[in-house]
Amino acid sequence: MSHKLIIPGDILPIDTEGSTKTSIGPGIYKNPKNHTIIPASAGLLNIKVNKKQTNQVAYIEASSKRYVPQANDLVIGIVVGVFGESYKLQLQDFSTTVVLSMMAFPNATKKNRPNLKVGQAVYARVSQAIPEVETELECVDSSGKEGGFGLLSEAGYIFDLQLHFARELLFNPNSIVLEKLAARCQFEIAIGINGKVWIKCGDGLVVDQTKESEKEDAEGDSKMKDAAKGNYIKDMKSTLSAAKYITRCQYITQEEIDKELVAAFKSE
């Protein structure tokens, strides 16, 4: 992997004429006339080559606040409206809305399709990102299967990260942020490359009414009720502490991660 500071106008140290196939990512533009590649933004150049030296991926890691959808990106969107047989989702505050078809779910039919409400969050994949038309999302992977996409539980907590840090959590195998958190508590997480993260520890932030009623009917045992209530409070605190820890990790080095993890869960 190569890390070099690049600004627009620089010549990229990438051999596109050799036997190694080159795929470009964010921050790099390919001239359609002469097929040369040039940097479109300032940042760190990343070049990843596979073991067989047959393919390489090049992109520029830039600290940008504006997310520009790209095909196959994994994103978290908030439902803001319904238009015909599609949902309107927002990927960032005050950004242009994107489209999620009601049929873009596993095994969806006109009679059997999800009924999303305004304010709910969805984990989806960008299926089409053409500047001239609306960006389209779908809740299936490239093979048409569920692939972990779909409606996110309201018991989870959603918060925002810087775009480059969200990419690091998703794609950097050497990142130890989530590994350290997993040693502290059990959690479910969905990371969007658009900077939104959904996380839930245990039952999360919302008390399951079914479980609560079952506890109340269980012989009227007050100790059992108190224990259940304590578990709910613990899960809520753990979820918020985990979100605080991940947010702080944007601004620290790997050597400080253990200290921040202890500080985030100190109130428990």
FENFEN-V619770 format. One record per pair of residues at least 4 apart in sequence whose ideal C-beta (glycine too) atoms are under 8 Angstrom apart, sorted by the first residue. I is the first residue (numbers start at 1). J is the second residue. Records with the same first field share a line. If there is no record, write none. Layout:
# FENFEN-V619770
I->J / J
This chain:
# FENFEN-V619770
1->46 / 47 / 48
2->13 / 45 / 46 / 47
3->44 / 45 / 46
4->13 / 44 / 45
5->42 / 43 / 44 / 45
6->10 / 12 / 39 / 42 / 43 / 44 / 45 / 60
7->39 / 42
8->38 / 39 / 40 / 41 / 42
9->39
10->39
12->28 / 37 / 38 / 39 / 45 / 58
13->45
14->22 / 37 / 47 / 56 / 58
15->20 / 22
16->22 / 35 / 36 / 37
19->54
20->49 / 53 / 54 / 55 / 56
21->54 / 55 / 56
22->37 / 55 / 56 / 57 / 58
23->55 / 56 / 57 / 58
24->28 / 29 / 30 / 37 / 57 / 58 / 59
25->57 / 58 / 59 / 60 / 70
26->41 / 59 / 60 / 62 / 68 / 70
27->39 / 40 / 41 / 43 / 59 / 60 / 61 / 62
28->37 / 38 / 39 / 40 / 58 / 59 / 60
29->37 / 38 / 39 / 40
30->35 / 36 / 37
31->35 / 36 / 37 / 38
37->58
39->45 / 60
40->60
41->60 / 62 / 64
42->60 / 62
43->60 / 61 / 62 / 63 / 164
44->60 / 61 / 62
45->58 / 59 / 60 / 61
46->57 / 58 / 59 / 60 / 61
47->56 / 57 / 58
48->56 / 57 / 58
49->53 / 55 / 56
50->54 / 55 / 56
61->164 / 167
62->164
63->162 / 163 / 164
64->163 / 164
65->162 / 163
66->92 / 95
67->91 / 92 / 95 / 163 / 193 / 194 / 195
69->73 / 75 / 91 / 98 / 126 / 129 / 135 / 194
70->126 / 129
71->126 / 127 / 128 / 129
72->125 / 126 / 142
73->125 / 126 / 129 / 193 / 194
74->123 / 124 / 125 / 170 / 191 / 192 / 193
75->91 / 123 / 124 / 125 / 126 / 137 / 192 / 193 / 194 / 196
76->91 / 121 / 122 / 123 / 124 / 152 / 158 / 190 / 191 / 192 / 194 / 196 / 197 / 198
77->89 / 90 / 91 / 98 / 100 / 121 / 122 / 124 / 137 / 192 / 194
78->89 / 90 / 119 / 120 / 121 / 122
79->87 / 88 / 89 / 116 / 117 / 118 / 119 / 120 / 121 / 122
80->88 / 89 / 90 / 97 / 118
81->87 / 88 / 97 / 118
82->86 / 87 / 88 / 116 / 118
83->87 / 88 / 99
85->101 / 102 / 103
86->99 / 100 / 101 / 102
87->99 / 100 / 101 / 102 / 116 / 122
88->97 / 98 / 99 / 100
89->97 / 98 / 99 / 100 / 122 / 124 / 137
90->95 / 97 / 98
91->95 / 98 / 192 / 194 / 196
92->194 / 195 / 196
96->134 / 135
97->134
98->126 / 134 / 135 / 136 / 137
99->134 / 135 / 136 / 137
100->104 / 122 / 124 / 136 / 137 / 138 / 139
101->136 / 138
102->108 / 113 / 114
103->108 / 109 / 110 / 113
104->108 / 124 / 127 / 136 / 137 / 138 / 139 / 140
105->113 / 114 / 138 / 139 / 140 / 150
106->139 / 140 / 144 / 145 / 146 / 150
107->112
108->112 / 113 / 114
109->113
114->150 / 151
116->120 / 122 / 151
120->151 / 152 / 154
121->151 / 152 / 154 / 156 / 158 / 196 / 198
122->137 / 139 / 149 / 150 / 151 / 152
123->139 / 148 / 149 / 150 / 152 / 190 / 192 / 198
124->137 / 138 / 139 / 149
125->137 / 138 / 139 / 140 / 141 / 142 / 147 / 149
126->135 / 136 / 137
127->136 / 137 / 138
128->133 / 135 / 136
129->135 / 136
130->135
138->149
139->146 / 149 / 150
140->144 / 145 / 146 / 147 / 149
141->145 / 146 / 147 / 149
143->147
146->150
148->190
152->156 / 158 / 190 / 198
153->200 / 204 / 206
154->206
155->200 / 203 / 204 / 205 / 206 / 208
156->188 / 190 / 198 / 199 / 200 / 204 / 205 / 239
157->198 / 199 / 200 / 204 / 205 / 239 / 240 / 243
158->196 / 197 / 198
159->196 / 197 / 199 / 243 / 246 / 247
160->195 / 196 / 197
161->165 / 166 / 169 / 195 / 196 / 197 / 246 / 247 / 250
162->166 / 195 / 250
163->167 / 193 / 194 / 195
164->168
165->169 / 249 / 250
166->170 / 191 / 192 / 193 / 194 / 195 / 196 / 197
167->171 / 172 / 193
168->172 / 175
169->175 / 177 / 178 / 191 / 197 / 246
170->191 / 193
175->179
176->180 / 254 / 257
177->181 / 246 / 249 / 257
178->182 / 189 / 246
179->183
180->184 / 257 / 258 / 261
181->185 / 187 / 242 / 245 / 246 / 261
182->186 / 187
184->261 / 265
185->201 / 238 / 242 / 265
186->201 / 202
187->199 / 200 / 201 / 238 / 239 / 242
188->199 / 200 / 201
189->197 / 198 / 199 / 200
190->197 / 198 / 199
191->197
192->196 / 197
197->243 / 246
199->239 / 242 / 243 / 246
200->204 / 205 / 239
201->235 / 238 / 239 / 242
202->231 / 234 / 235 / 238 / 239
203->207 / 208 / 211 / 231 / 232 / 235
204->235 / 236 / 239
205->235 / 236 / 239 / 240
207->211 / 212 / 232
208->212
209->213
210->214
211->215 / 228
212->216 / 228
213->217
214->218
215->224 / 225 / 228
216->220 / 225
218->224
219->224
221->225
222->226
223->227
224->228
225->229
226->230
227->231
228->232
229->233
230->234
231->235
232->236
233->237
234->238 / 268
235->239
236->240
237->241 / 267 / 268
238->242 / 265 / 268
239->243
240->244
241->245 / 264 / 265 / 267 / 268
242->246 / 264
243->247
244->248 / 264
245->249 / 260 / 261 / 264 / 265
248->252 / 260 / 263 / 264
249->257 / 260
252->256 / 257 / 260
253->257
256->260
257->261
258->262
259->263
260->264
261->265
262->266
